[in-house]
């Protein structure tokens, strides 16, 4: 029982001390993350990685479509076709809210 009481007291003390420093530290981490995200080098790297990902996805699509052929259900084929048409017309943002650059 003594150990349980000590554990609960330690837990309560840790909670109280953690909440005092917690919000300040959270705001500090949030500010640092925002600065990193707004860094032009980071943004350029992220955009180039996204572009490479789209290129690889296109190559993978062609490879898979050659191997799978007509075995794809019509609903999937229609969805892919509509996504390709939307991207070709410059649909703005994709399903995740990021730019299609």
Secondary structure, 3 states (H helix, E strand, C coil): CHHHHHHHHHHHHHHHHHHHHHHHHHHHHHHHHHHHHCCHHHHHHHHHHHHHHHHHHHHHHHHHHHHHHHHCCHHHHHHHHHHHHHHHCCCCECCCCCECC
